[in-house]
Amino acid sequence: MHIDRRTLVVLAGLPGAGKSTLLTKLHTTTEVSVLDSEQVRRRLSAFLPERIPYRWYRCFVHVTHRLRIVRACLLVRAPVVVHDPSTCWIARAPFVLVGALTRRRRVFVWLHVEPALALAGQYERGRLIRSHAFRRHVVRVRRLDALLQGGSAPRGYHAVRVLTRDDVRHGLTLDVSGGDLRPDAPGWAGARAVGTVKVNTSVHREDSGASAESSSCE
């Protein structure tokens, strides 16, 4: 997958789709900043008593996560990869705004799985989102799928790539060497000349593991 150095990549998909797992299998040939809300949650939970439920500080985690994204887009010269369900425009819009203000290309990567598999993924990771919130995600995904399958990128994004678990079973390679994006490449739609993302061994992330789903759509 090819992107420019100053690119903001939004890895999106239903909660439980496998986004965090994919981030652990991200390969690049240049340093990439990977931001996952789970990094914030883990640090906070290390200082808080175990009896305090996550829902009590979820909002703080989400706000902090987004502030870290703004900071990275402003200060980091490398591509920035962020993790978010982004099933509704309210969640996608802040990334568009931050990308535009920091002059970064916006690439939307959608990890497509059926709702039943996403729910199974939540059970597997041992953390379920609220049932009514998941149902809303599923309803929004039907509309988003229609847009993506029609060959269009979400508003404000320069390119979109739709992937399945089979596509990324061996991981995702980002090539940042400057190659041109091929509009006819499998999975690509709505593309302008978006640079490249590299295959590397130095993916910069503060932590690893499953991510705390963050979505202002909930």
C-alpha positions in Angstrom: 0.0 0.0 0.0 1.5 3.3 -1.1 1.2 6.7 0.6 3.2 10.0 0.9 5.3 10.8 3.9 2.8 13.4 5.1 -0.2 11.2 5.2 -2.8 10.6 7.8 -4.0 7.0 7.6 -7.3 6.2 9.3 -7.7 2.5 10.0 -11.4 2.0 10.5 -13.9 -0.9 10.9 -16.5 -2.3 13.3 -15.4 -2.8 16.9 -14.0 -6.3 17.0 -13.1 -6.3 13.3 -9.4 -6.8 14.0 -8.0 -3.3 13.6 -5.7 -3.5 16.7 -4.5 -7.0 15.6 -3.7 -5.5 12.1 -1.7 -2.7 13.7 0.5 -5.2 15.4 1.3 -6.7 12.0 2.0 -3.4 10.3 5.3 -3.4 8.3 7.0 -0.3 7.0 10.4 0.7 5.6 10.4 4.0 7.4 9.3 5.1 10.9 5.6 5.5 11.2 3.7 7.0 14.2 0.9 4.6 15.2 -1.7 6.0 17.7 -4.2 3.7 19.4 -6.5 4.7 22.2 -5.6 1.5 24.0 -2.2 3.1 24.6 -3.9 5.8 26.7 -6.2 3.4 28.5 -3.4 1.1 29.5 -1.4 3.9 31.0 -4.4 5.2 32.9 -5.4 1.8 34.2 -1.9 1.2 35.5 -2.4 4.1 37.9 -6.1 3.6 38.8 -7.5 1.1 41.2 -8.8 -2.0 39.4 -12.3 -1.5 40.9 -12.8 1.6 38.8 -14.7 0.6 35.6 -13.4 1.8 32.3 -16.7 3.6 31.5 -15.9 6.1 34.2 -12.9 7.4 32.3 -13.7 6.4 28.7 -14.4 10.0 27.7 -11.0 11.2 29.0 -9.3 8.4 27.1 -11.0 9.4 23.8 -10.3 13.1 24.3 -6.6 12.4 25.1 -6.3 10.1 22.1 -7.6 12.8 19.8 -5.2 15.4 21.3 -2.3 13.0 20.7 -3.4 12.7 17.0 -3.4 16.5 16.6 0.1 16.7 18.2 1.5 13.9 16.0 0.1 15.4 12.8 1.6 18.8 13.8 5.0 17.6 15.0 5.8 14.3 13.4 7.3 14.3 9.9 6.5 10.6 9.2 3.1 9.2 8.3 0.6 9.0 11.1 -1.6 5.9 11.4 -4.7 6.1 13.7 -7.2 3.6 14.9 -10.9 4.4 15.1 -14.2 2.7 14.2 -15.2 5.8 12.1 -18.6 4.3 11.1 -20.2 7.7 11.0 -19.3 11.1 9.5 -19.1 12.7 13.0 -16.2 10.5 13.8 -14.5 10.8 10.4 -14.8 14.6 10.2 -12.2 15.5 12.9 -9.5 13.5 11.0 -10.3 15.4 7.8 -10.0 18.7 9.7 -6.8 17.8 11.4 -5.3 16.4 8.1 -6.3 19.5 6.2 -4.9 21.9 8.8 -1.6 20.1 9.0 -1.5 19.6 5.2 -1.6 15.8 5.2 -3.2 13.5 2.7 -6.1 11.6 4.2 -6.3 7.9 3.4 -9.3 5.9 4.7 -8.6 2.1 5.2 -11.7 0.1 5.9 -11.3 -3.4 7.4 -14.5 -5.1 6.3 -15.9 -8.0 8.4 -19.5 -9.2 8.9 -21.1 -8.0 12.1 -21.2 -11.5 13.5 -17.5 -11.9 13.1 -16.9 -8.5 14.7 -19.0 -9.5 17.7 -17.0 -12.7 18.0 -13.8 -10.6 17.9 -15.1 -8.6 20.9 -15.7 -11.8 22.9 -12.2 -13.0 21.9 -10.5 -9.9 23.1 -12.6 -10.0 26.3 -14.1 -6.6 26.0 -17.6 -5.9 24.7 -19.0 -2.5 23.7 -22.6 -1.8 24.7 -25.1 -3.7 22.6 -27.1 -0.6 21.6 -23.8 1.1 20.5 -22.8 -1.9 18.4 -26.2 -2.0 16.7 -25.8 1.7 15.8 -22.4 0.9 14.3 -23.9 -1.9 12.2 -26.7 0.3 10.9 -24.1 3.0 9.9 -21.8 0.4 8.3 -24.6 -0.6 5.8 -24.7 3.0 4.5 -20.9 3.3 4.5 -20.5 0.0 2.6 -22.8 1.3 -0.1 -20.5 4.3 -0.5 -17.3 2.3 -0.5 -18.5 -0.5 -2.8 -19.7 2.2 -5.2 -16.1 3.3 -5.6 -16.2 6.5 -3.6 -14.1 7.7 -0.7 -15.7 9.3 2.3 -16.0 13.1 2.0 -12.7 14.8 2.8 -10.5 11.8 2.1 -8.2 11.5 -0.9 -8.3 7.7 -1.2 -9.9 4.7 0.3 -8.9 1.1 0.5 -11.2 -1.7 1.5 -9.6 -4.8 3.0 -10.8 -8.1 4.4 -9.2 -10.3 7.0 -8.0 -12.6 4.3 -6.3 -9.6 2.6 -4.3 -8.8 5.7 -3.7 -12.3 7.2 0.0 -11.7 6.8 -0.1 -8.1 7.8 -0.2 -4.7 6.0 2.8 -3.2 4.3 3.1 0.6 4.0 5.5 1.8 1.3 6.7 5.4 1.8 9.3 5.4 -0.9 7.5 7.8 -3.2 5.8 5.6 -5.7 2.6 6.8 -7.3 -0.7 5.4 -6.2 -2.2 3.3 -9.0 -5.9 4.1 -9.3 -6.5 0.6 -10.7 -4.9 -1.1 -7.7 -7.1 -3.7 -6.0 -9.2 -2.1 -3.2 -8.4 1.5 -4.1 -11.1 4.1 -5.0 -11.4 7.8 -5.2 -7.6 8.2 -5.4 -5.6 11.2 -6.3 -1.8 10.8 -6.4 -1.3 9.7 -2.8 2.3 8.9 -2.2 3.4 5.7 -0.5 3.7 3.9 2.8 6.8 1.7 3.6 7.5 -1.7 4.8 9.6 -1.3 7.8 10.7 -2.8 11.1 10.5 0.5 13.0 6.9 1.2 13.6 6.7 3.7 16.4 4.0 3.0 18.9 3.8 3.6 22.6 2.2 0.3 23.4 0.7 -2.8 21.8 -2.3 -5.0 22.3 -6.0 -4.8 21.7 -7.3 -1.3 21.5 -10.0 0.4 23.4 -12.6 1.3 20.8 -13.0 5.1 20.6 -15.8 6.6 18.6 -17.7 9.8 19.1 -20.5 8.1 17.2 -21.4 6.1 20.2 
